[in-house]
């Protein structure tokens, strides 16, 4: 199946423009949030126009896939149609069944770490009937629970999100033509100094998102996240970006004002083995005027990383 990637190149925004916009922080935040909402609406309209039964959603780490999937489902439901989100994480084969890496450790990243026969059966059921019984995986025990959850999108659209959503091994191309829309969620905005040189890339922003989420909610210090980050990026290149040309549509999950947030969070972090990398990252965000986490709306995608208002994320 031929896919045509409909995406503009990444935007390069001047740091001075961000500093100017941040002087009116409420308006700045409101405009950025509305732009994301408009992109969600455009993606839903594209899916409805094509009369698809499934949206296959992928994107790199900390791009906001999970929140985006649920916001898409809410918008589809608001149009009077059924919608449900199915996570590929629930299809992990579990401890003792994972493929092995060359060093003998479990490989959680490869597509074979998923129960592919079961996943293909669920996708075919969604395409044919709009309903499937999806497994439920326990990250506590690292095994499938043996329970199932009904994914009911009859007459509407199911959203399937995860690292391998574009992987041909899922056999989506074997479903009837027009069944699925491949949607890539990723940041499309980078930042430049006055001389035009890039000072902040999308991977830097995603790293700040992940560092903050790991610190606040997963009990991981900065050393842990920074140690894993090169492996995370390598996996993205191998399992996500290698299939990015299969996208029918790209949904931009950038928020221009967020570059003003991350210094507040990263400067509170501590690292030993990776202290230099953390200082470098903090220095990149120091180029922007700081905004407090309190400016982030309660329903913003960014709350996925900083937490609920009046909670850990303030």
Secondary structure, 3 states (H helix, E strand, C coil): CCCCCCCCCCEEEEHHHHHHHHHHHHHHHHHHHHHHHHHHHHHHHHHHHHCCCEEEEECCCCCCHHHHHHHHHHHHHHCCCCEEEEEHHHHECCCCCCCECCCCCECCCCHHHECHHHHHHHHHHHHHHCEEEEEEEECCCCEEEEEEEEEECCCCEEEEECCCCCCHHHCHHHCCCCCEEEEEEECCEEEECCCCCEEECHHHHHHHHHHHHHHHHCCCCHHHHHHHHHHHHHHHHHHCHHHHHHCCEEEECCCHHHHHCHHHHHCCCCCCCCHHHHHHHHHHHCCCCCCCHHHCCCCCCCHHHHCCCCCCCC
